[in-house]
Amino acid sequence: MVGALLLGLLAAPVGAARRLTSRLYRGPALAVGLAVGEMRAGLALSYAVPALPPSFAVVSTAIAVYAMAVVIRRPPRRVGQARRSRMMRHEYLKAHN
């Protein structure tokens, strides 16, 4: 149970932050903010529904936030990726012509 809670609070906020920002310093700050918000929301949900275990509520909230981040925005492209792909295409065409 503790492992699932740790994995849910480590992987889901970082994945969501990665999808929502491409800035170096905003990513970790956003991940921490998401993790704290998901923890509070999950505990509040567990308090509101007494039959719901806290660990399940917290991890479910984290997964829901990640799913919303996936729907909202795809992963940002890395800087220079488009230029590299153009260069590779140019080199390929040059070699095969």
N, CA, C and O atoms as a Tinker XYZ file with bonds, in Angstrom:
   388  protein
     1  N      0.820000   -1.178000    0.000000    73     2
     2  CA     0.000000    0.000000    0.000000    64     1     3
     3  C      0.871000    1.252000    0.000000    63     2     4     5
     4  O      0.579000    2.209000   -0.717000    81     3
     5  N      1.920000    1.254000    0.784000    73     3     6
     6  CA     2.802000    2.422000    0.841000    64     5     7
     7  C      3.529000    2.594000   -0.484000    63     6     8     9
     8  O      3.742000    3.720000   -0.934000    81     7
     9  N      3.911000    1.484000   -1.114000    73     7    10
    10  CA     4.597000    1.558000   -2.401000    64     9    11
    11  C      3.732000    2.183000   -3.484000    63    10    12    13
    12  O      4.204000    2.996000   -4.278000    81    11
    13  N      2.465000    1.798000   -3.508000    73    11    14
    14  CA     1.551000    2.378000   -4.504000    64    13    15
    15  C      1.353000    3.862000   -4.252000    63    14    16    17
    16  O      1.277000    4.653000   -5.192000    81    15
    17  N      1.269000    4.238000   -2.986000    73    15    18
    18  CA     1.099000    5.647000   -2.643000    64    17    19
    19  C      2.331000    6.455000   -3.044000    63    18    20    21
    20  O      2.216000    7.551000   -3.593000    81    19
    21  N      3.502000    5.904000   -2.763000    73    19    22
    22  CA     4.736000    6.595000   -3.147000    64    21    23
    23  C      4.863000    6.707000   -4.658000    63    22    24    25
    24  O      5.208000    7.765000   -5.182000    81    23
    25  N      4.583000    5.617000   -5.352000    73    23    26
    26  CA     4.680000    5.642000   -6.815000    64    25    27
    27  C      3.664000    6.620000   -7.404000    63    26    28    29
    28  O      3.976000    7.369000   -8.330000    81    27
    29  N      2.458000    6.608000   -6.862000    73    27    30
    30  CA     1.430000    7.515000   -7.361000    64    29    31
    31  C      1.775000    8.968000   -7.121000    63    30    32    33
    32  O      1.450000    9.828000   -7.940000    81    31
    33  N      2.434000    9.253000   -6.001000    73    31    34
    34  CA     2.777000   10.643000   -5.702000    64    33    35
    35  C      4.135000   11.048000   -6.266000    63    34    36    37
    36  O      4.493000   12.225000   -6.210000    81    35
    37  N      4.887000   10.112000   -6.799000    73    35    38
    38  CA     6.150000   10.469000   -7.456000    64    37    39
    39  C      5.987000   10.555000   -8.969000    63    38    40    41
    40  O      6.441000   11.512000   -9.595000    81    39
    41  N      5.351000    9.571000   -9.542000    73    39    42
    42  CA     5.289000    9.487000  -11.002000    64    41    43
    43  C      4.192000   10.369000  -11.608000    63    42    44    45
    44  O      4.437000   11.064000  -12.594000    81    43
    45  N      3.006000   10.347000  -11.039000    73    43    46
    46  CA     1.887000   11.074000  -11.644000    64    45    47
    47  C      2.093000   12.593000  -11.654000    63    46    48    49
    48  O      1.886000   13.207000  -12.701000    81    47
    49  N      2.487000   13.229000  -10.550000    73    47    50
    50  CA     2.683000   14.683000  -10.616000    64    49    51
    51  C      3.821000   15.106000  -11.553000    63    50    52    53
    52  O      3.726000   16.125000  -12.237000    81    51
    53  N      4.886000   14.321000  -11.574000    73    51    54
    54  CA     6.006000   14.657000  -12.459000    64    53    55
    55  C      5.591000   14.492000  -13.916000    63    54    56    57
    56  O      5.935000   15.322000  -14.758000    81    55
    57  N      4.861000   13.439000  -14.214000    73    55    58
    58  CA     4.382000   13.239000  -15.583000    64    57    59
    59  C      3.432000   14.337000  -16.023000    63    58    60    61
    60  O      3.503000   14.812000  -17.156000    81    59
    61  N      2.548000   14.737000  -15.131000    73    59    62
    62  CA     1.613000   15.817000  -15.459000    64    61    63
    63  C      2.353000   17.135000  -15.635000    63    62    64    65
    64  O      2.056000   17.895000  -16.556000    81    63
    65  N      3.309000   17.411000  -14.763000    73    63    66
    66  CA     4.079000   18.657000  -14.880000    64    65    67
    67  C      4.885000   18.661000  -16.166000    63    66    68    69
    68  O      5.025000   19.703000  -16.806000    81    67
    69  N      5.412000   17.520000  -16.549000    73    67    70
    70  CA     6.193000   17.417000  -17.795000    64    69    71
    71  C      5.328000   17.745000  -19.009000    63    70    72    73
    72  O      5.793000   18.362000  -19.967000    81    71
    73  N      4.080000   17.330000  -18.957000    73    71    74
    74  CA     3.178000   17.607000  -20.071000    64    73    75
    75  C      2.679000   19.051000  -20.078000    63    74    76    77
    76  O      2.331000   19.580000  -21.134000    81    75
    77  N      2.643000   19.687000  -18.915000    73    75    78
    78  CA     2.083000   21.026000  -18.829000    64    77    79
    79  C      3.102000   22.142000  -19.011000    63    78    80    81
    80  O      2.724000   23.264000  -19.350000    81    79
    81  N      4.380000   21.864000  -18.796000    73    79    82
    82  CA     5.393000   22.904000  -18.963000    64    81    83
    83  C      6.680000   22.311000  -19.519000    63    82    84    85
    84  O      6.983000   21.137000  -19.307000    81    83
    85  N      7.415000   23.126000  -20.219000    73    83    86
    86  CA     8.719000   22.694000  -20.728000    64    85    87
    87  C      9.849000   23.496000  -20.087000    63    86    88    89
    88  O     11.013000   23.313000  -20.443000    81    87
    89  N      9.524000   24.367000  -19.163000    73    87    90
    90  CA    10.523000   25.192000  -18.477000    64    89    91
    91  C     11.251000   24.369000  -17.424000    63    90    92    93
    92  O     10.658000   23.530000  -16.746000    81    91
    93  N     12.536000   24.625000  -17.304000    73    91    94
    94  CA    13.377000   23.834000  -16.409000    64    93    95
    95  C     12.990000   23.997000  -14.956000    63    94    96    97
    96  O     12.894000   22.998000  -14.244000    81    95
    97  N     12.767000   25.198000  -14.490000    73    95    98
    98  CA    12.493000   25.428000  -13.077000    64    97    99
    99  C     11.010000   25.384000  -12.741000    63    98   100   101
   100  O     10.647000   25.187000  -11.581000    81    99
   101  N     10.160000   25.560000  -13.721000    73    99   102
   102  CA     8.727000   25.488000  -13.462000    64   101   103
   103  C      8.254000   24.051000  -13.297000    63   102   104   105
   104  O      7.302000   23.797000  -12.559000    81   103
   105  N      8.894000   23.121000  -13.961000    73   103   106
   106  CA     8.489000   21.716000  -13.901000    64   105   107
   107  C      8.515000   21.143000  -12.493000    63   106   108   109
   108  O      7.491000   20.647000  -12.022000    81   107
   109  N      9.652000   21.193000  -11.806000    73   107   110
   110  CA     9.677000   20.663000  -10.430000    64   109   111
   111  C      8.743000   21.414000   -9.482000    63   110   112   113
   112  O      8.110000   20.796000   -8.625000    81   111
   113  N      8.649000   22.724000   -9.622000    73   111   114
   114  CA     7.756000   23.490000   -8.759000    64   113   115
   115  C      6.297000   23.095000   -9.008000    63   114   116   117
   116  O      5.516000   22.953000   -8.068000    81   115
   117  N      5.944000   22.922000  -10.272000    73   115   118
   118  CA     4.586000   22.500000  -10.604000    64   117   119
   119  C      4.315000   21.082000  -10.098000    63   118   120   121
   120  O      3.222000   20.794000   -9.610000    81   119
   121  N      5.308000   20.199000  -10.213000    73   119   122
   122  CA     5.145000   18.823000   -9.730000    64   121   123
   123  C      4.907000   18.797000   -8.222000    63   122   124   125
   124  O      4.060000   18.044000   -7.741000    81   123
   125  N      5.644000   19.611000   -7.480000    73   123   126
   126  CA     5.455000   19.675000   -6.028000    64   125   127
   127  C      4.068000   20.226000   -5.710000    63   126   128   129
   128  O      3.371000   19.695000   -4.845000    81   127
   129  N      3.672000   21.275000   -6.396000    73   127   130
   130  CA     2.344000   21.840000   -6.175000    64   129   131
   131  C      1.231000   20.852000   -6.498000    63   130   132   133
   132  O      0.245000   20.753000   -5.769000    81   131
   133  N      1.399000   20.122000   -7.599000    73   131   134
   134  CA     0.402000   19.108000   -7.956000    64   133   135
   135  C      0.348000   17.999000   -6.910000    63   134   136   137
   136  O     -0.736000   17.557000   -6.530000    81   135
   137  N      1.508000   17.547000   -6.443000    73   135   138
   138  CA     1.543000   16.477000   -5.447000    64   137   139
   139  C      0.849000   16.900000   -4.153000    63   138   140   141
   140  O      0.089000   16.123000   -3.574000    81   139
   141  N      1.103000   18.117000   -3.703000    73   139   142
   142  CA     0.458000   18.607000   -2.481000    64   141   143
   143  C     -1.051000   18.738000   -2.698000    63   142   144   145
   144  O     -1.839000   18.342000   -1.839000    81   143
   145  N     -1.446000   19.284000   -3.826000    73   143   146
   146  CA    -2.872000   19.421000   -4.130000    64   145   147
   147  C     -3.578000   18.081000   -4.251000    63   146   148   149
   148  O     -4.701000   17.915000   -3.774000    81   147
   149  N     -2.909000   17.119000   -4.896000    73   147   150
   150  CA    -3.498000   15.788000   -5.037000    64   149   151
   151  C     -3.626000   15.102000   -3.686000    63   150   152   153
   152  O     -4.616000   14.415000   -3.433000    81   151
   153  N     -2.649000   15.278000   -2.825000    73   151   154
   154  CA    -2.703000   14.687000   -1.492000    64   153   155
   155  C     -3.873000   15.277000   -0.703000    63   154   156   157
   156  O     -4.648000   14.543000   -0.089000    81   155
   157  N     -3.993000   16.591000   -0.723000    73   155   158
   158  CA    -5.089000   17.236000    0.014000    64   157   159
   159  C     -6.451000   16.850000   -0.564000    63   158   160   161
   160  O     -7.386000   16.568000    0.185000    81   159
   161  N     -6.564000   16.838000   -1.876000    73   159   162
   162  CA    -7.843000   16.482000   -2.496000    64   161   163
   163  C     -8.203000   15.027000   -2.206000    63   162   164   165
   164  O     -9.361000   14.716000   -1.929000    81   163
   165  N     -7.220000   14.143000   -2.268000    73   163   166
   166  CA    -7.475000   12.734000   -1.983000    64   165   167
   167  C     -7.883000   12.503000   -0.542000    63   166   168   169
   168  O     -8.784000   11.711000   -0.269000    81   167
   169  N     -7.221000   13.195000    0.392000    73   167   170
   170  CA    -7.595000   13.051000    1.800000    64   169   171
   171  C     -8.971000   13.645000    2.070000    63   170   172   173
   172  O     -9.734000   13.098000    2.866000    81   171
   173  N     -9.294000   14.756000    1.417000    73   171   174
   174  CA   -10.630000   15.336000    1.575000    64   173   175
   175  C    -11.701000   14.408000    1.003000    63   174   176   177
   176  O    -12.778000   14.262000    1.582000    81   175
   177  N    -11.403000   13.787000   -0.125000    73   175   178
   178  CA   -12.339000   12.838000   -0.719000    64   177   179
   179  C    -12.533000   11.635000    0.194000    63   178   180   181
   180  O    -13.653000   11.153000    0.363000    81   179
   181  N    -11.457000   11.154000    0.774000    73   179   182
   182  CA   -11.540000   10.029000    1.691000    64   181   183
   183  C    -12.314000   10.392000    2.957000    63   182   184   185
   184  O    -13.024000    9.555000    3.514000    81   183
   185  N    -12.180000   11.617000    3.401000    73   183   186
   186  CA   -12.927000   12.078000    4.572000    64   185   187
   187  C    -14.414000   12.195000    4.253000    63   186   188   189
   188  O    -15.263000   11.873000    5.084000    81   187
   189  N    -14.721000   12.659000    3.042000    73   187   190
   190  CA   -16.117000   12.825000    2.639000    64   189   191
   191  C    -16.809000   11.479000    2.409000    63   190   192   193
   192  O    -18.005000   11.342000    2.668000    81   191
   193  N    -16.056000   10.485000    1.922000    73   191   194
   194  CA   -16.605000    9.145000    1.675000    64   193   195
   195  C    -15.865000    8.189000    2.611000    63   194   196   197
   196  O    -14.790000    7.704000    2.258000    81   195
   197  N    -16.415000    7.907000    3.798000    73   195   198
   198  CA   -15.685000    7.120000    4.797000    64   197   199
   199  C    -15.313000    5.706000    4.343000    63   198   200   201
   200  O    -14.356000    5.137000    4.869000    81   199
   201  N    -16.029000    5.127000    3.395000    73   199   202
   202  CA   -15.706000    3.774000    2.937000    64   201   203
   203  C    -14.503000    3.752000    1.988000    63   202   204   205
   204  O    -13.994000    2.678000    1.667000    81   203
   205  N    -14.057000    4.894000    1.548000    73   203   206
   206  CA   -12.961000    4.995000    0.583000    64   205   207
   207  C    -11.625000    5.082000    1.321000    63   206   208   209
   208  O    -11.425000    5.994000    2.123000    81   207
   209  N    -10.708000    4.142000    1.059000    73   207   210
   210  CA    -9.399000    4.200000    1.722000    64   209   211
   211  C     -8.609000    5.436000    1.274000    63   210   212   213
   212  O     -8.680000    5.817000    0.105000    81   211
   213  N     -7.864000    6.063000    2.177000    73   211   214
   214  CA    -7.115000    7.270000    1.819000    64   213   215
   215  C     -6.090000    7.049000    0.706000    63   214   216   217
   216  O     -5.925000    7.901000   -0.167000    81   215
   217  N     -5.412000    5.919000    0.738000    73   215   218
   218  CA    -4.390000    5.671000   -0.294000    64   217   219
   219  C     -5.026000    5.586000   -1.682000    63   218   220   221
   220  O     -4.489000    6.129000   -2.646000    81   219
   221  N     -6.159000    4.909000   -1.782000    73   219   222
   222  CA    -6.849000    4.796000   -3.061000    64   221   223
   223  C     -7.322000    6.164000   -3.543000    63   222   224   225
   224  O     -7.204000    6.484000   -4.726000    81   223
   225  N     -7.855000    6.967000   -2.632000    73   223   226
   226  CA    -8.354000    8.288000   -3.004000    64   225   227
   227  C     -7.222000    9.184000   -3.495000    63   226   228   229
   228  O     -7.380000    9.901000   -4.483000    81   227
   229  N     -6.080000    9.146000   -2.808000    73   227   230
   230  CA    -4.942000    9.993000   -3.197000    64   229   231
   231  C     -4.388000    9.573000   -4.552000    63   230   232   233
   232  O     -4.160000   10.417000   -5.418000    81   231
   233  N     -4.173000    8.285000   -4.739000    73   231   234
   234  CA    -3.611000    7.803000   -6.010000    64   233   235
   235  C     -4.612000    8.004000   -7.144000    63   234   236   237
   236  O     -4.211000    8.340000   -8.259000    81   235
   237  N     -5.892000    7.806000   -6.888000    73   235   238
   238  CA    -6.908000    8.040000   -7.923000    64   237   239
   239  C     -6.952000    9.512000   -8.334000    63   238   240   241
   240  O     -7.118000    9.827000   -9.512000    81   239
   241  N     -6.805000   10.398000   -7.374000    73   239   242
   242  CA    -6.766000   11.824000   -7.683000    64   241   243
   243  C     -5.533000   12.150000   -8.526000    63   242   244   245
   244  O     -5.617000   12.920000   -9.482000    81   243
   245  N     -4.396000   11.565000   -8.172000    73   243   246
   246  CA    -3.169000   11.810000   -8.932000    64   245   247
   247  C     -3.303000   11.296000  -10.364000    63   246   248   249
   248  O     -2.867000   11.956000  -11.307000    81   247
   249  N     -3.898000   10.136000  -10.520000    73   247   250
   250  CA    -4.087000    9.575000  -11.859000    64   249   251
   251  C     -5.068000   10.424000  -12.666000    63   250   252   253
   252  O     -4.884000   10.618000  -13.868000    81   251
   253  N     -6.104000   10.927000  -12.007000    73   251   254
   254  CA    -7.067000   11.782000  -12.702000    64   253   255
   255  C     -6.416000   13.081000  -13.175000    63   254   256   257
   256  O     -6.697000   13.550000  -14.278000    81   255
   257  N     -5.556000   13.658000  -12.354000    73   255   258
   258  CA    -4.854000   14.890000  -12.757000    64   257   259
   259  C     -3.923000   14.600000  -13.936000    63   258   260   261
   260  O     -3.837000   15.399000  -14.868000    81   259
   261  N     -3.228000   13.461000  -13.898000    73   259   262
   262  CA    -2.352000   13.096000  -15.015000    64   261   263
   263  C     -3.171000   12.888000  -16.291000    63   262   264   265
   264  O     -2.769000   13.328000  -17.368000    81   263
   265  N     -4.313000   12.222000  -16.167000    73   263   266
   266  CA    -5.160000   11.986000  -17.342000    64   265   267
   267  C     -5.650000   13.308000  -17.930000    63   266   268   269
   268  O     -5.711000   13.459000  -19.150000    81   267
   269  N     -5.998000   14.258000  -17.075000    73   267   270
   270  CA    -6.409000   15.575000  -17.572000    64   269   271
   271  C     -5.253000   16.281000  -18.273000    63   270   272   273
   272  O     -5.459000   16.959000  -19.280000    81   271
   273  N     -4.040000   16.128000  -17.748000    73   271   274
   274  CA    -2.882000   16.745000  -18.390000    64   273   275
   275  C     -2.622000   16.117000  -19.756000    63   274   276   277
   276  O     -2.216000   16.807000  -20.691000    81   275
   277  N     -2.853000   14.819000  -19.873000    73   275   278
   278  CA    -2.675000   14.149000  -21.162000    64   277   279
   279  C     -3.693000   14.665000  -22.171000    63   278   280   281
   280  O     -3.361000   14.895000  -23.334000    81   279
   281  N     -4.924000   14.846000  -21.725000    73   279   282
   282  CA    -5.975000   15.329000  -22.622000    64   281   283
   283  C     -5.730000   16.786000  -23.002000    63   282   284   285
   284  O     -5.925000   17.176000  -24.153000    81   283
   285  N     -5.300000   17.589000  -22.026000    73   283   286
   286  CA    -5.113000   19.015000  -22.271000    64   285   287
   287  C     -3.960000   19.285000  -23.219000    63   286   288   289
   288  O     -4.086000   20.094000  -24.138000    81   287
   289  N     -2.837000   18.615000  -23.004000    73   287   290
   290  CA    -1.641000   18.978000  -23.763000    64   289   291
   291  C     -0.735000   17.783000  -23.991000    63   290   292   293
   292  O     -0.525000   16.967000  -23.094000    81   291
   293  N     -0.204000   17.689000  -25.194000    73   291   294
   294  CA     0.770000   16.635000  -25.482000    64   293   295
   295  C      2.143000   17.084000  -25.006000    63   294   296   297
   296  O      2.324000   18.259000  -24.688000    81   295
   297  N      3.114000   16.177000  -24.949000    73   295   298
   298  CA     4.431000   16.570000  -24.439000    64   297   299
   299  C      5.096000   17.625000  -25.319000    63   298   300   301
   300  O      5.016000   17.549000  -26.545000    81   299
   301  N      5.744000   18.599000  -24.705000    73   299   302
   302  CA     6.394000   19.644000  -25.494000    64   301   303
   303  C      7.591000   19.099000  -26.256000    63   302   304   305
   304  O      8.257000   18.165000  -25.811000    81   303
   305  N      7.851000   19.693000  -27.401000    73   303   306
   306  CA     9.018000   19.289000  -28.187000    64   305   307
   307  C     10.262000   19.871000  -27.564000    63   306   308   309
   308  O     10.243000   20.966000  -27.001000    81   307
   309  N     11.335000   19.132000  -27.672000    73   307   310
   310  CA    12.603000   19.637000  -27.158000    64   309   311
   311  C     13.149000   20.697000  -28.090000    63   310   312   313
   312  O     12.887000   20.676000  -29.293000    81   311
   313  N     13.896000   21.607000  -27.539000    73   311   314
   314  CA    14.499000   22.680000  -28.329000    64   313   315
   315  C     15.462000   22.058000  -29.328000    63   314   316   317
   316  O     16.295000   21.230000  -28.963000    81   315
   317  N     15.348000   22.450000  -30.560000    73   315   318
   318  CA    16.247000   21.963000  -31.595000    64   317   319
   319  C     15.795000   20.672000  -32.261000    63   318   320   321
   320  O     16.436000   20.220000  -33.209000    81   319
   321  N     14.714000   20.071000  -31.794000    73   319   322
   322  CA    14.270000   18.812000  -32.372000    64   321   323
   323  C     13.816000   18.995000  -33.817000    63   322   324   325
   324  O     14.112000   18.153000  -34.666000    81   323
   325  N     13.110000   20.069000  -34.105000    73   323   326
   326  CA    12.649000   20.311000  -35.469000    64   325   327
   327  C     13.833000   20.573000  -36.398000    63   326   328   329
   328  O     13.854000   20.107000  -37.537000    81   327
   329  N     14.814000   21.319000  -35.901000    73   327   330
   330  CA    15.988000   21.611000  -36.718000    64   329   331
   331  C     16.771000   20.336000  -37.014000    63   330   332   333
   332  O     17.230000   20.131000  -38.137000    81   331
   333  N     16.921000   19.480000  -36.004000    73   331   334
   334  CA    17.635000   18.221000  -36.211000    64   333   335
   335  C     16.920000   17.352000  -37.225000    63   334   336   337
   336  O     17.563000   16.739000  -38.079000    81   335
   337  N     15.594000   17.289000  -37.144000    73   335   338
   338  CA    14.864000   16.445000  -38.091000    64   337   339
   339  C     14.979000   16.994000  -39.510000    63   338   340   341
   340  O     15.057000   16.219000  -40.463000    81   339
   341  N     14.989000   18.331000  -39.668000    73   339   342
   342  CA    15.191000   18.906000  -41.003000    64   341   343
   343  C     16.579000   18.571000  -41.527000    63   342   344   345
   344  O     16.738000   18.232000  -42.699000    81   343
   345  N     17.589000   18.664000  -40.657000    73   343   346
   346  CA    18.960000   18.359000  -41.079000    64   345   347
   347  C     19.090000   16.906000  -41.479000    63   346   348   349
   348  O     19.741000   16.591000  -42.475000    81   347
   349  N     18.471000   16.004000  -40.706000    73   347   350
   350  CA    18.550000   14.582000  -41.030000    64   349   351
   351  C     17.848000   14.291000  -42.347000    63   350   352   353
   352  O     18.345000   13.498000  -43.148000    81   351
   353  N     16.698000   14.920000  -42.585000    73   351   354
   354  CA    15.969000   14.729000  -43.835000    64   353   355
   355  C     16.800000   15.232000  -45.008000    63   354   356   357
   356  O     16.857000   14.593000  -46.058000    81   355
   357  N     17.454000   16.396000  -44.819000    73   355   358
   358  CA    18.296000   16.958000  -45.869000    64   357   359
   359  C     19.471000   16.020000  -46.169000    63   358   360   361
   360  O     19.788000   15.778000  -47.334000    81   359
   361  N     20.109000   15.499000  -45.133000    73   359   362
   362  CA    21.225000   14.572000  -45.344000    64   361   363
   363  C     20.773000   13.291000  -46.023000    63   362   364   365
   364  O     21.485000   12.757000  -46.874000    81   363
   365  N     19.597000   12.791000  -45.658000    73   363   366
   366  CA    19.071000   11.586000  -46.282000    64   365   367
   367  C     18.812000   11.810000  -47.766000    63   366   368   369
   368  O     19.177000   10.981000  -48.599000    81   367
   369  N     18.176000   12.942000  -48.093000    73   367   370
   370  CA    17.874000   13.225000  -49.487000    64   369   371
   371  C     19.157000   13.448000  -50.282000    63   370   372   373
   372  O     19.245000   13.053000  -51.445000    81   371
   373  N     20.144000   14.073000  -49.664000    73   371   374
   374  CA    21.410000   14.317000  -50.320000    64   373   375
   375  C     22.139000   13.012000  -50.620000    63   374   376   377
   376  O     22.763000   12.873000  -51.672000    81   375
   377  N     22.062000   12.072000  -49.712000    73   375   378
   378  CA    22.753000   10.788000  -49.882000    64   377   379
   379  C     22.064000    9.899000  -50.894000    63   378   380   381
   380  O     22.723000    9.088000  -51.544000    81   379
   381  N     20.762000   10.028000  -51.048000    73   379   382
   382  CA    20.022000    9.142000  -51.935000    64   381   383
   383  C     19.686000    9.773000  -53.278000    63   382   384   385
   384  O     18.932000    9.181000  -54.050000    81   383
   385  N     20.199000   10.914000  -53.576000    73   383   386
   386  CA    19.971000   11.525000  -54.887000    64   385   387
   387  C     21.220000   11.513000  -55.722000    63   386   388
   388  O     21.208000   11.989000  -56.857000    81   387
